[in-house]
Amino acid sequence: MKLTTEAKKEIFQTSGFAKSATDTGSAESQIALFTARINHLTEHLKSNKKDFSTRLGLLKLVGKRRRLLNYLTKTDITRYRAIIAELGIRK
């Protein structure tokens, strides 16, 4: 899945730290982008159960998102709690 530029800008505006379309580097923005990709791949794997290469990519994305969430936990717990609540990610 390739996210369009408009879709990425919308994700960055709604869930970034600075809440702007150019805020692509903050941890919240990256977590939101990874979450969108993870949700798409999860839906794909529900219908294509034997697509193991996509499953591997999904697991890598989940690991990247987990590392960013761990970073936020260590640096600023309030930002961590806000992004968890906003995206509906369980711990």
MDAnalysis code that builds the backbone (N, CA, C; Angstrom):
import MDAnalysis as mda
import numpy as np

u = mda.Universe.empty(273, n_residues=91, atom_resindex=np.repeat(np.arange(91), 3), trajectory=True)
u.add_TopologyAttr("name", ["N", "CA", "C"] * 91)
u.add_TopologyAttr("resid", np.arange(1, 92))
u.add_TopologyAttr("resname", ["MET", "LYS", "LEU", "THR", "THR", "GLU", "ALA", "LYS", "LYS", "GLU", "ILE", "PHE", "GLN", "THR", "SER", "GLY", "PHE", "ALA", "LYS", "SER", "ALA", "THR", "ASP", "THR", "GLY", "SER", "ALA", "GLU", "SER", "GLN", "ILE", "ALA", "LEU", "PHE", "THR", "ALA", "ARG", "ILE", "ASN", "HIS", "LEU", "THR", "GLU", "HIS", "LEU", "LYS", "SER", "ASN", "LYS", "LYS", "ASP", "PHE", "SER", "THR", "ARG", "LEU", "GLY", "LEU", "LEU", "LYS", "LEU", "VAL", "GLY", "LYS", "ARG", "ARG", "ARG", "LEU", "LEU", "ASN", "TYR", "LEU", "THR", "LYS", "THR", "ASP", "ILE", "THR", "ARG", "TYR", "ARG", "ALA", "ILE", "ILE", "ALA", "GLU", "LEU", "GLY", "ILE", "ARG", "LYS"])
u.atoms.positions = np.array([
    [0.837, -1.176, 0.000],
    [0.000, 0.000, 0.000],
    [0.874, 1.228, 0.000],
    [0.555, 2.118, -0.882],
    [1.266, 3.382, -0.923],
    [0.303, 4.468, -0.485],
    [0.635, 5.129, 0.596],
    [-0.189, 6.230, 1.068],
    [0.033, 7.434, 0.167],
    [-1.045, 8.100, -0.173],
    [-0.913, 9.301, -0.987],
    [-0.361, 10.435, -0.135],
    [0.147, 11.440, -0.800],
    [0.704, 12.583, -0.103],
    [-0.345, 13.276, 0.745],
    [-1.558, 13.363, 0.227],
    [-2.631, 14.012, 0.974],
    [-2.974, 13.221, 2.240],
    [-2.978, 11.899, 2.121],
    [-3.289, 11.063, 3.282],
    [-2.218, 11.212, 4.356],
    [-0.948, 11.283, 3.944],
    [0.128, 11.465, 4.902],
    [0.031, 12.820, 5.586],
    [-0.268, 13.863, 4.816],
    [-0.401, 15.196, 5.408],
    [-1.532, 15.231, 6.421],
    [-2.621, 14.545, 6.109],
    [-3.748, 14.489, 7.042],
    [-3.353, 13.774, 8.332],
    [-2.604, 12.688, 8.209],
    [-2.135, 11.959, 9.391],
    [-1.232, 12.848, 10.231],
    [-0.322, 13.581, 9.589],
    [0.600, 14.437, 10.325],
    [-0.123, 15.603, 10.994],
    [-1.162, 16.135, 10.338],
    [-1.901, 17.249, 10.923],
    [-2.723, 16.815, 12.129],
    [-3.246, 15.612, 12.095],
    [-4.131, 15.197, 13.181],
    [-3.389, 14.635, 14.373],
    [-2.202, 14.058, 14.177],
    [-1.587, 13.358, 15.301],
    [-0.141, 13.719, 15.559],
    [0.409, 14.706, 14.915],
    [1.795, 15.064, 15.163],
    [1.956, 15.870, 16.433],
    [3.198, 16.057, 16.848],
    [3.479, 16.836, 18.052],
    [3.193, 18.306, 17.800],
    [3.602, 18.821, 16.623],
    [3.383, 20.225, 16.286],
    [2.051, 20.446, 15.580],
    [1.347, 19.364, 15.204],
    [0.051, 19.427, 14.517],
    [0.134, 20.243, 13.221],
    [1.170, 20.001, 12.429],
    [1.282, 20.648, 11.128],
    [1.593, 19.596, 10.074],
    [1.341, 19.944, 8.821],
    [1.547, 18.988, 7.732],
    [3.022, 18.702, 7.499],
    [3.894, 19.595, 7.950],
    [5.325, 19.398, 7.730],
    [6.007, 18.725, 8.916],
    [5.255, 18.372, 9.947],
    [5.809, 17.718, 11.128],
    [5.925, 16.220, 10.867],
    [6.949, 15.845, 10.112],
    [7.086, 14.447, 9.730],
    [8.077, 13.699, 10.598],
    [8.845, 14.392, 11.411],
    [9.907, 13.750, 12.157],
    [9.587, 13.439, 13.593],
    [8.523, 13.998, 14.119],
    [8.228, 13.752, 15.528],
    [7.818, 12.294, 15.728],
    [8.029, 11.819, 16.929],
    [7.714, 10.420, 17.227],
    [6.224, 10.153, 17.054],
    [5.380, 11.102, 17.449],
    [3.935, 10.910, 17.313],
    [3.522, 10.769, 15.858],
    [4.120, 11.576, 14.988],
    [3.795, 11.500, 13.563],
    [4.191, 10.153, 12.984],
    [5.382, 9.706, 13.332],
    [5.851, 8.425, 12.809],
    [5.024, 7.268, 13.353],
    [4.645, 7.340, 14.622],
    [3.812, 6.289, 15.209],
    [2.456, 6.243, 14.517],
    [1.886, 7.412, 14.231],
    [0.589, 7.459, 13.557],
    [0.690, 6.892, 12.139],
    [1.771, 7.194, 11.446],
    [1.974, 6.672, 10.094],
    [2.148, 5.147, 10.122],
    [2.944, 4.658, 11.060],
    [3.120, 3.216, 11.190],
    [1.809, 2.531, 11.532],
    [0.993, 3.170, 12.375],
    [-0.289, 2.583, 12.768],
    [-1.215, 2.458, 11.564],
    [-1.236, 3.471, 10.702],
    [-2.071, 3.402, 9.498],
    [-1.621, 2.252, 8.601],
    [-0.311, 2.111, 8.434],
    [0.210, 1.027, 7.607],
    [-0.059, -0.338, 8.237],
    [0.085, -0.425, 9.559],
    [-0.167, -1.685, 10.260],
    [-1.626, -2.095, 10.114],
    [-2.539, -1.149, 10.249],
    [-3.959, -1.463, 10.104],
    [-4.279, -1.972, 8.700],
    [-3.665, -1.350, 7.689],
    [-3.895, -1.786, 6.311],
    [-3.356, -3.205, 6.092],
    [-2.148, -3.462, 6.574],
    [-1.559, -4.790, 6.389],
    [-2.324, -5.859, 7.165],
    [-2.862, -5.496, 8.306],
    [-3.655, -6.448, 9.083],
    [-4.898, -6.867, 8.314],
    [-5.561, -5.904, 7.688],
    [-6.739, -6.229, 6.875],
    [-6.355, -7.097, 5.683],
    [-5.212, -6.817, 5.070],
    [-4.742, -7.620, 3.941],
    [-4.492, -9.065, 4.367],
    [-3.887, -9.232, 5.544],
    [-3.553, -10.580, 5.998],
    [-4.771, -11.371, 6.457],
    [-5.851, -10.696, 6.789],
    [-7.068, -11.426, 7.147],
    [-7.628, -12.179, 5.950],
    [-7.455, -11.614, 4.751],
    [-7.968, -12.282, 3.557],
    [-6.899, -13.117, 2.848],
    [-5.622, -12.845, 3.104],
    [-4.528, -13.580, 2.474],
    [-3.658, -14.203, 3.572],
    [-4.105, -15.305, 4.109],
    [-3.467, -15.890, 5.273],
    [-2.072, -16.457, 5.007],
    [-1.776, -16.798, 3.771],
    [-0.490, -17.430, 3.472],
    [0.539, -16.457, 2.906],
    [0.293, -15.165, 3.003],
    [1.220, -14.149, 2.509],
    [2.263, -13.880, 3.594],
    [3.290, -14.713, 3.627],
    [4.256, -14.663, 4.713],
    [5.220, -13.487, 4.582],
    [5.499, -13.013, 3.378],
    [6.396, -11.866, 3.231],
    [5.728, -10.594, 3.766],
    [4.435, -10.462, 3.556],
    [3.719, -9.326, 4.121],
    [3.662, -9.434, 5.637],
    [3.522, -10.654, 6.134],
    [3.495, -10.861, 7.578],
    [4.821, -10.443, 8.206],
    [5.926, -10.750, 7.544],
    [7.235, -10.349, 8.046],
    [7.358, -8.826, 8.064],
    [6.894, -8.172, 7.001],
    [6.914, -6.709, 6.965],
    [6.063, -6.106, 8.061],
    [4.918, -6.725, 8.323],
    [4.039, -6.251, 9.394],
    [4.729, -6.357, 10.749],
    [5.391, -7.467, 10.998],
    [6.087, -7.642, 12.269],
    [7.217, -6.633, 12.441],
    [7.902, -6.293, 11.348],
    [8.956, -5.281, 11.420],
    [8.376, -3.909, 11.747],
    [7.226, -3.585, 11.130],
    [6.577, -2.309, 11.419],
    [6.121, -2.223, 12.868],
    [5.586, -3.313, 13.383],
    [5.146, -3.333, 14.782],
    [6.345, -3.131, 15.703],
    [7.479, -3.721, 15.366],
    [8.697, -3.544, 16.163],
    [9.194, -2.113, 16.139],
    [9.158, -1.480, 14.958],
    [9.572, -0.072, 14.853],
    [8.662, 0.818, 15.693],
    [7.366, 0.565, 15.595],
    [6.416, 1.374, 16.364],
    [6.629, 1.164, 17.857],
    [6.902, -0.084, 18.278],
    [7.135, -0.372, 19.685],
    [8.367, 0.364, 20.204],
    [9.433, 0.403, 19.389],
    [10.647, 1.114, 19.802],
    [10.397, 2.609, 19.943],
    [9.614, 3.195, 19.034],
    [9.275, 4.611, 19.161],
    [8.419, 4.863, 20.397],
    [7.496, 3.963, 20.683],
    [6.669, 4.114, 21.884],
    [7.521, 3.983, 23.151],
    [8.495, 3.088, 23.144],
    [9.395, 2.968, 24.285],
    [10.210, 4.244, 24.472],
    [10.651, 4.838, 23.369],
    [11.384, 6.103, 23.433],
    [10.517, 7.189, 24.059],
    [9.259, 7.272, 23.620],
    [8.365, 8.275, 24.193],
    [8.117, 8.024, 25.673],
    [8.029, 6.779, 26.064],
    [7.823, 6.449, 27.471],
    [8.973, 6.974, 28.319],
    [10.185, 6.823, 27.825],
    [11.360, 7.250, 28.584],
    [11.503, 8.767, 28.607],
    [11.148, 9.437, 27.510],
    [11.390, 10.876, 27.433],
    [10.234, 11.712, 27.973],
    [8.998, 11.397, 27.562],
    [7.859, 12.222, 27.974],
    [6.615, 11.343, 28.073],
    [6.271, 10.977, 29.293],
    [5.172, 10.027, 29.513],
    [3.824, 10.628, 29.125],
    [3.657, 11.929, 29.232],
    [2.362, 12.531, 28.877],
    [2.126, 12.460, 27.377],
    [3.169, 12.671, 26.581],
    [3.030, 12.531, 25.123],
    [2.725, 11.083, 24.759],
    [3.346, 10.143, 25.475],
    [3.102, 8.718, 25.244],
    [1.637, 8.381, 25.512],
    [1.131, 8.819, 26.651],
    [-0.259, 8.528, 27.002],
    [-1.229, 9.176, 26.028],
    [-0.894, 10.374, 25.546],
    [-1.772, 11.070, 24.604],
    [-1.849, 10.323, 23.270],
    [-0.722, 9.856, 22.752],
    [-0.731, 9.180, 21.452],
    [-1.379, 7.804, 21.565],
    [-1.201, 7.135, 22.701],
    [-1.852, 5.837, 22.914],
    [-3.372, 6.008, 22.916],
    [-3.835, 7.040, 23.615],
    [-5.277, 7.270, 23.692],
    [-5.836, 7.708, 22.351],
    [-5.086, 8.532, 21.622],
    [-5.580, 9.051, 20.343],
    [-5.694, 7.960, 19.280],
    [-4.712, 7.094, 19.218],
    [-4.691, 6.065, 18.180],
    [-5.386, 4.770, 18.613],
    [-5.678, 4.647, 19.880],
    [-6.331, 3.438, 20.356],
    [-5.424, 2.233, 20.360],
    [-4.156, 2.458, 20.653],
    [-3.183, 1.370, 20.714],
    [-3.203, 0.818, 22.120],
    [-3.252, -0.494, 22.240],
    [-3.163, -1.075, 23.570],
    [-1.710, -1.307, 23.919],
    [-1.421, -1.299, 25.184],
    [-0.050, -1.451, 25.608],
    [0.404, -2.874, 25.539],
])
